[in-house]
Amino acid sequence: MLLKIKDQRGFTLIEAMGSAVILGIIVISFLSFSEYSLLASRNSNQTIEAQRIAEEQLNITRLYIENHNALPINPIVAGYEVFLQHADFVDNPPTYITTSFQSKHYSLQAVVLINSAPRLLTVTVSWSGA
């Protein structure tokens, strides 16, 4: 009592291998995109943190100048380097020392009075890029 199955259809080996290749390509492209998204998110978080540090240091430096009439030393912040610079407030664009900056940096500027003379204060937060 053996029954014959008519029109038996299924996947051939070639169809199964083709499906595996297509699935592999989709998985690899998804992993590449996820890795890029994580890297972009990390860079964005570092930039946001640098902005926060720069704003905080700018406010601290402005208060220090107001009380001491001088520029403080460069502060120490874990994972970042902070540079304080000031220049004459003149018509020509001021020059800055940028050789100490790491691969990524963020700067904020403000006008302050040092010895009753207007000066352009620049706070630069620098960090190494990943």
TIRO-2110 file (N, C-alpha, C; in Angstrom, 1 decimal):
// TIRO-2110
0.8, -1.2, 0.0, N, 1, A
0.0, 0.0, 0.0, CA, 1, A
0.9, 1.3, 0.0, C, 1, A
1.5, 1.4, -1.0, N, 2, A
2.4, 2.5, -1.2, CA, 2, A
1.7, 3.5, -2.1, C, 2, A
1.6, 4.7, -1.5, N, 3, A
0.9, 5.7, -2.3, CA, 3, A
1.9, 6.6, -3.0, C, 3, A
1.7, 6.9, -4.2, N, 4, A
2.6, 7.8, -4.9, CA, 4, A
2.1, 9.3, -4.8, C, 4, A
3.0, 10.1, -4.4, N, 5, A
2.7, 11.5, -4.2, CA, 5, A
3.0, 12.2, -5.6, C, 5, A
2.0, 12.8, -6.1, N, 6, A
2.1, 13.5, -7.4, CA, 6, A
2.5, 14.9, -7.1, C, 6, A
3.2, 15.5, -8.0, N, 7, A
3.6, 16.9, -8.0, CA, 7, A
4.3, 17.3, -6.6, C, 7, A
5.2, 16.4, -6.2, N, 8, A
5.9, 16.7, -5.0, CA, 8, A
6.9, 17.9, -5.3, C, 8, A
6.8, 19.0, -4.6, N, 9, A
7.6, 20.2, -4.8, CA, 9, A
8.3, 20.5, -3.5, C, 9, A
9.5, 21.0, -3.7, N, 10, A
10.3, 21.5, -2.5, CA, 10, A
11.4, 22.3, -3.0, C, 10, A
12.3, 22.7, -2.1, N, 11, A
13.4, 23.5, -2.4, CA, 11, A
14.6, 22.6, -2.9, C, 11, A
15.2, 23.0, -3.9, N, 12, A
16.4, 22.3, -4.4, CA, 12, A
17.6, 22.9, -3.6, C, 12, A
18.7, 22.2, -3.7, N, 13, A
19.9, 22.7, -3.0, CA, 13, A
20.3, 24.1, -3.5, C, 13, A
20.2, 24.3, -4.8, N, 14, A
20.6, 25.6, -5.4, CA, 14, A
19.7, 26.7, -4.8, C, 14, A
18.4, 26.5, -4.7, N, 15, A
17.5, 27.5, -4.2, CA, 15, A
17.8, 27.8, -2.7, C, 15, A
18.1, 26.7, -2.0, N, 16, A
18.5, 26.9, -0.5, CA, 16, A
19.8, 27.7, -0.4, C, 16, A
20.8, 27.4, -1.2, N, 17, A
22.0, 28.2, -1.2, CA, 17, A
21.8, 29.6, -1.6, C, 17, A
21.0, 29.8, -2.6, N, 18, A
20.7, 31.2, -3.0, CA, 18, A
20.0, 32.0, -1.9, C, 18, A
19.1, 31.4, -1.3, N, 19, A
18.4, 32.0, -0.1, CA, 19, A
19.4, 32.4, 1.0, C, 19, A
20.3, 31.5, 1.3, N, 20, A
21.3, 31.7, 2.3, CA, 20, A
22.2, 32.9, 2.0, C, 20, A
22.6, 33.0, 0.7, N, 21, A
23.5, 34.1, 0.3, CA, 21, A
22.7, 35.4, 0.4, C, 21, A
21.5, 35.5, -0.1, N, 22, A
20.7, 36.7, 0.0, CA, 22, A
20.5, 37.1, 1.5, C, 22, A
20.2, 36.1, 2.4, N, 23, A
20.0, 36.4, 3.8, CA, 23, A
21.4, 36.9, 4.4, C, 23, A
22.5, 36.3, 4.0, N, 24, A
23.8, 36.7, 4.5, CA, 24, A
24.1, 38.2, 4.1, C, 24, A
23.8, 38.5, 2.9, N, 25, A
24.0, 39.9, 2.4, CA, 25, A
23.2, 40.9, 3.2, C, 25, A
22.0, 40.6, 3.5, N, 26, A
21.1, 41.4, 4.3, CA, 26, A
21.6, 41.6, 5.7, C, 26, A
22.0, 40.5, 6.3, N, 27, A
22.5, 40.5, 7.7, CA, 27, A
23.8, 41.4, 7.8, C, 27, A
24.7, 41.2, 6.8, N, 28, A
26.0, 41.9, 6.8, CA, 28, A
25.7, 43.4, 6.6, C, 28, A
24.8, 43.8, 5.7, N, 29, A
24.6, 45.2, 5.5, CA, 29, A
23.9, 45.8, 6.8, C, 29, A
23.1, 45.1, 7.4, N, 30, A
22.4, 45.6, 8.7, CA, 30, A
23.5, 45.8, 9.8, C, 30, A
24.4, 44.8, 9.9, N, 31, A
25.5, 45.0, 10.9, CA, 31, A
26.4, 46.2, 10.6, C, 31, A
26.7, 46.4, 9.3, N, 32, A
27.5, 47.6, 9.0, CA, 32, A
26.8, 48.9, 9.3, C, 32, A
25.5, 48.9, 9.0, N, 33, A
24.7, 50.1, 9.4, CA, 33, A
24.7, 50.3, 10.9, C, 33, A
24.5, 49.2, 11.6, N, 34, A
24.4, 49.4, 13.1, CA, 34, A
25.7, 49.9, 13.7, C, 34, A
26.9, 49.4, 13.1, N, 35, A
28.2, 49.8, 13.6, CA, 35, A
28.4, 51.3, 13.3, C, 35, A
28.0, 51.7, 12.1, N, 36, A
28.0, 53.2, 11.8, CA, 36, A
27.2, 54.0, 12.7, C, 36, A
26.0, 53.5, 13.0, N, 37, A
25.1, 54.3, 13.9, CA, 37, A
25.6, 54.4, 15.3, C, 37, A
26.3, 53.3, 15.8, N, 38, A
26.9, 53.4, 17.1, CA, 38, A
28.0, 54.4, 17.1, C, 38, A
28.9, 54.4, 16.1, N, 39, A
30.0, 55.3, 16.0, CA, 39, A
29.5, 56.8, 15.9, C, 39, A
28.5, 57.0, 15.1, N, 40, A
27.9, 58.3, 15.0, CA, 40, A
27.3, 58.8, 16.3, C, 40, A
26.7, 57.9, 17.0, N, 41, A
26.1, 58.3, 18.3, CA, 41, A
27.2, 58.6, 19.3, C, 41, A
28.3, 57.8, 19.3, N, 42, A
29.4, 58.1, 20.2, CA, 42, A
30.0, 59.4, 19.9, C, 42, A
30.2, 59.8, 18.7, N, 43, A
30.8, 61.0, 18.3, CA, 43, A
29.9, 62.2, 18.7, C, 43, A
28.6, 62.0, 18.5, N, 44, A
27.6, 63.0, 18.9, CA, 44, A
27.6, 63.3, 20.4, C, 44, A
27.7, 62.2, 21.2, N, 45, A
27.8, 62.3, 22.6, CA, 45, A
29.0, 63.1, 23.0, C, 45, A
30.2, 62.8, 22.4, N, 46, A
31.4, 63.5, 22.7, CA, 46, A
31.3, 64.9, 22.4, C, 46, A
30.7, 65.3, 21.3, N, 47, A
30.6, 66.7, 20.9, CA, 47, A
29.6, 67.4, 21.9, C, 47, A
28.6, 66.8, 22.3, N, 48, A
27.6, 67.4, 23.2, CA, 48, A
28.3, 67.6, 24.6, C, 48, A
29.1, 66.6, 25.0, N, 49, A
29.8, 66.8, 26.3, CA, 49, A
30.9, 67.9, 26.2, C, 49, A
31.5, 68.0, 25.0, N, 50, A
32.5, 69.1, 24.8, CA, 50, A
31.8, 70.5, 24.9, C, 50, A
30.6, 70.6, 24.3, N, 51, A
29.9, 71.8, 24.3, CA, 51, A
29.5, 72.2, 25.8, C, 51, A
29.1, 71.2, 26.5, N, 52, A
28.8, 71.4, 27.9, CA, 52, A
30.0, 71.9, 28.7, C, 52, A
31.1, 71.2, 28.5, N, 53, A
32.4, 71.6, 29.2, CA, 53, A
32.8, 73.0, 28.8, C, 53, A
32.7, 73.3, 27.5, N, 54, A
33.1, 74.7, 27.0, CA, 54, A
32.3, 75.7, 27.6, C, 54, A
31.0, 75.5, 27.7, N, 55, A
30.1, 76.5, 28.3, CA, 55, A
30.4, 76.7, 29.8, C, 55, A
30.6, 75.6, 30.5, N, 56, A
30.9, 75.6, 31.9, CA, 56, A
32.2, 76.4, 32.1, C, 56, A
33.2, 76.0, 31.4, N, 57, A
34.5, 76.7, 31.6, CA, 57, A
34.5, 78.1, 31.2, C, 57, A
33.7, 78.5, 30.2, N, 58, A
33.6, 79.9, 29.8, CA, 58, A
33.0, 80.7, 30.9, C, 58, A
32.0, 80.2, 31.5, N, 59, A
31.3, 80.9, 32.7, CA, 59, A
32.3, 81.0, 33.9, C, 59, A
33.0, 79.9, 34.2, N, 60, A
33.9, 79.9, 35.3, CA, 60, A
35.1, 80.9, 35.0, C, 60, A
35.6, 80.9, 33.8, N, 61, A
36.7, 81.8, 33.4, CA, 61, A
36.2, 83.3, 33.5, C, 61, A
35.0, 83.6, 33.0, N, 62, A
34.5, 84.9, 33.1, CA, 62, A
34.4, 85.4, 34.5, C, 62, A
33.9, 84.5, 35.4, N, 63, A
33.9, 84.9, 36.8, CA, 63, A
35.3, 85.1, 37.4, C, 63, A
36.2, 84.3, 37.0, N, 64, A
37.6, 84.4, 37.5, CA, 64, A
38.2, 85.7, 37.1, C, 64, A
38.0, 86.0, 35.8, N, 65, A
38.5, 87.3, 35.3, CA, 65, A
37.9, 88.5, 36.0, C, 65, A
36.6, 88.4, 36.2, N, 66, A
35.9, 89.5, 36.9, CA, 66, A
36.4, 89.7, 38.3, C, 66, A
36.8, 88.6, 39.0, N, 67, A
37.3, 88.7, 40.4, CA, 67, A
38.8, 89.0, 40.5, C, 67, A
39.6, 88.5, 39.5, N, 68, A
41.0, 88.5, 39.6, CA, 68, A
41.7, 89.4, 38.5, C, 68, A
40.9, 89.8, 37.6, N, 69, A
41.4, 90.7, 36.5, CA, 69, A
42.6, 90.0, 35.7, C, 69, A
42.6, 88.7, 35.6, N, 70, A
43.6, 87.9, 34.9, CA, 70, A
43.0, 86.6, 34.4, C, 70, A
43.7, 86.0, 33.5, N, 71, A
43.3, 84.7, 33.0, CA, 71, A
43.8, 83.6, 33.8, C, 71, A
42.9, 82.6, 34.2, N, 72, A
43.4, 81.5, 35.0, CA, 72, A
44.2, 80.5, 34.2, C, 72, A
44.8, 79.5, 34.9, N, 73, A
45.5, 78.5, 34.1, CA, 73, A
44.5, 77.5, 33.5, C, 73, A
44.9, 76.8, 32.5, N, 74, A
44.0, 75.9, 31.8, CA, 74, A
43.5, 74.8, 32.7, C, 74, A
42.2, 74.6, 32.8, N, 75, A
41.7, 73.6, 33.8, CA, 75, A
41.9, 72.2, 33.3, C, 75, A
41.8, 71.3, 34.2, N, 76, A
41.9, 69.9, 33.9, CA, 76, A
40.6, 69.2, 33.9, C, 76, A
40.2, 68.6, 32.8, N, 77, A
38.9, 67.9, 32.7, CA, 77, A
39.2, 66.5, 32.2, C, 77, A
38.7, 65.4, 32.9, N, 78, A
39.0, 64.1, 32.5, CA, 78, A
38.5, 63.7, 31.1, C, 78, A
39.4, 63.2, 30.3, N, 79, A
39.1, 62.8, 28.9, CA, 79, A
39.1, 63.9, 27.9, C, 79, A
39.3, 65.2, 28.3, N, 80, A
39.3, 66.3, 27.4, CA, 80, A
40.5, 67.2, 27.8, C, 80, A
40.9, 68.1, 26.9, N, 81, A
41.9, 69.1, 27.2, CA, 81, A
41.1, 70.4, 27.0, C, 81, A
41.3, 71.4, 27.9, N, 82, A
40.7, 72.7, 27.8, CA, 82, A
41.8, 73.7, 27.7, C, 82, A
41.6, 74.6, 26.7, N, 83, A
42.6, 75.7, 26.4, CA, 83, A
41.9, 77.0, 26.5, C, 83, A
42.5, 77.9, 27.3, N, 84, A
42.0, 79.2, 27.5, CA, 84, A
42.9, 80.2, 26.7, C, 84, A
42.4, 81.0, 25.9, N, 85, A
43.3, 82.0, 25.1, CA, 85, A
42.5, 83.3, 25.1, C, 85, A
43.3, 84.4, 25.1, N, 86, A
42.7, 85.7, 24.9, CA, 86, A
43.5, 86.5, 23.9, C, 86, A
42.8, 87.4, 23.2, N, 87, A
43.5, 88.2, 22.2, CA, 87, A
42.9, 89.6, 22.2, C, 87, A
43.7, 90.6, 21.7, N, 88, A
43.3, 91.9, 21.6, CA, 88, A
42.0, 92.0, 20.8, C, 88, A
41.1, 92.9, 21.2, N, 89, A
39.9, 93.0, 20.4, CA, 89, A
40.1, 94.1, 19.4, C, 89, A
40.6, 93.7, 18.2, N, 90, A
41.0, 94.7, 17.2, CA, 90, A
40.3, 94.3, 15.9, C, 90, A
40.6, 95.1, 14.8, N, 91, A
39.9, 94.9, 13.5, CA, 91, A
40.4, 93.6, 12.9, C, 91, A
41.7, 93.3, 13.0, N, 92, A
42.2, 92.1, 12.3, CA, 92, A
41.8, 90.9, 13.1, C, 92, A
41.6, 89.8, 12.4, N, 93, A
41.2, 88.5, 13.1, CA, 93, A
42.3, 88.1, 14.0, C, 93, A
42.0, 87.7, 15.2, N, 94, A
43.1, 87.3, 16.1, CA, 94, A
43.7, 85.9, 15.7, C, 94, A
44.9, 85.7, 16.1, N, 95, A
45.5, 84.4, 15.8, CA, 95, A
45.5, 83.6, 17.1, C, 95, A
45.4, 82.3, 16.9, N, 96, A
45.3, 81.4, 18.1, CA, 96, A
46.4, 80.3, 17.9, C, 96, A
46.8, 79.8, 19.0, N, 97, A
47.7, 78.6, 19.0, CA, 97, A
46.9, 77.4, 18.9, C, 97, A
47.0, 76.6, 17.8, N, 98, A
46.2, 75.4, 17.6, CA, 98, A
47.0, 74.2, 17.6, C, 98, A
48.3, 74.3, 17.8, N, 99, A
49.2, 73.1, 17.7, CA, 99, A
48.9, 72.0, 18.8, C, 99, A
48.3, 72.5, 19.9, N, 100, A
48.1, 71.6, 21.0, CA, 100, A
46.8, 70.8, 20.9, C, 100, A
45.9, 71.3, 20.0, N, 101, A
44.6, 70.6, 19.9, CA, 101, A
44.7, 69.2, 19.4, C, 101, A
43.8, 68.4, 19.9, N, 102, A
43.7, 67.0, 19.4, CA, 102, A
42.9, 67.0, 18.1, C, 102, A
42.6, 65.8, 17.6, N, 103, A
41.9, 65.7, 16.3, CA, 103, A
40.6, 66.3, 16.2, C, 103, A
39.9, 66.4, 17.4, N, 104, A
38.5, 67.1, 17.4, CA, 104, A
38.5, 68.1, 18.5, C, 104, A
37.9, 69.3, 18.2, N, 105, A
37.8, 70.3, 19.2, CA, 105, A
36.6, 71.2, 18.9, C, 105, A
36.2, 71.9, 20.0, N, 106, A
35.0, 72.7, 20.0, CA, 106, A
35.4, 74.0, 20.7, C, 106, A
35.1, 75.2, 20.2, N, 107, A
35.4, 76.4, 20.8, CA, 107, A
34.2, 77.3, 21.0, C, 107, A
34.3, 78.1, 22.1, N, 108, A
33.3, 79.2, 22.4, CA, 108, A
34.1, 80.5, 22.6, C, 108, A
33.5, 81.6, 22.3, N, 109, A
34.2, 82.9, 22.5, CA, 109, A
33.3, 83.8, 23.2, C, 109, A
33.9, 84.8, 23.9, N, 110, A
33.2, 85.9, 24.6, CA, 110, A
34.1, 87.1, 24.7, C, 110, A
33.5, 88.2, 24.8, N, 111, A
34.3, 89.4, 25.1, CA, 111, A
34.3, 89.7, 26.6, C, 111, A
35.6, 89.9, 27.1, N, 112, A
35.7, 90.1, 28.5, CA, 112, A
36.6, 91.4, 28.7, C, 112, A
36.6, 91.9, 29.9, N, 113, A
37.4, 93.1, 30.2, CA, 113, A
38.5, 92.6, 31.1, C, 113, A
39.8, 92.8, 30.7, N, 114, A
41.0, 92.5, 31.5, CA, 114, A
41.7, 93.8, 31.6, C, 114, A
41.9, 94.3, 32.8, N, 115, A
42.5, 95.6, 33.1, CA, 115, A
41.8, 96.7, 32.3, C, 115, A
40.5, 96.7, 32.3, N, 116, A
39.6, 97.6, 31.6, CA, 116, A
39.8, 97.7, 30.1, C, 116, A
40.4, 96.7, 29.5, N, 117, A
40.6, 96.6, 28.1, CA, 117, A
39.7, 95.4, 27.6, C, 117, A
39.0, 95.6, 26.5, N, 118, A
38.2, 94.5, 26.0, CA, 118, A
39.1, 93.5, 25.3, C, 118, A
38.9, 92.2, 25.7, N, 119, A
39.7, 91.1, 25.1, CA, 119, A
38.7, 90.0, 24.6, C, 119, A
39.1, 89.3, 23.6, N, 120, A
38.4, 88.2, 23.0, CA, 120, A
38.8, 86.9, 23.7, C, 120, A
38.0, 86.3, 24.5, N, 121, A
38.3, 85.1, 25.2, CA, 121, A
37.8, 83.9, 24.4, C, 121, A
38.7, 82.9, 24.2, N, 122, A
38.3, 81.7, 23.5, CA, 122, A
38.6, 80.5, 24.4, C, 122, A
37.6, 79.7, 24.6, N, 123, A
37.7, 78.5, 25.4, CA, 123, A
37.5, 77.3, 24.4, C, 123, A
38.6, 76.5, 24.3, N, 124, A
38.6, 75.4, 23.3, CA, 124, A
38.7, 74.1, 24.1, C, 124, A
37.7, 73.2, 23.8, N, 125, A
37.8, 71.8, 24.4, CA, 125, A
38.2, 70.9, 23.3, C, 125, A
39.2, 70.1, 23.6, N, 126, A
39.8, 69.2, 22.6, CA, 126, A
39.8, 67.8, 23.1, C, 126, A
39.5, 66.8, 22.1, N, 127, A
39.6, 65.4, 22.5, CA, 127, A
40.0, 64.6, 21.3, C, 127, A
40.5, 63.4, 21.5, N, 128, A
40.9, 62.6, 20.4, CA, 128, A
39.7, 61.9, 19.8, C, 128, A
39.7, 61.8, 18.5, N, 129, A
38.6, 61.2, 17.8, CA, 129, A
38.8, 59.7, 17.7, C, 129, A
37.7, 59.0, 17.6, N, 130, A
37.7, 57.5, 17.6, CA, 130, A
37.4, 57.0, 16.2, C, 130, A
END
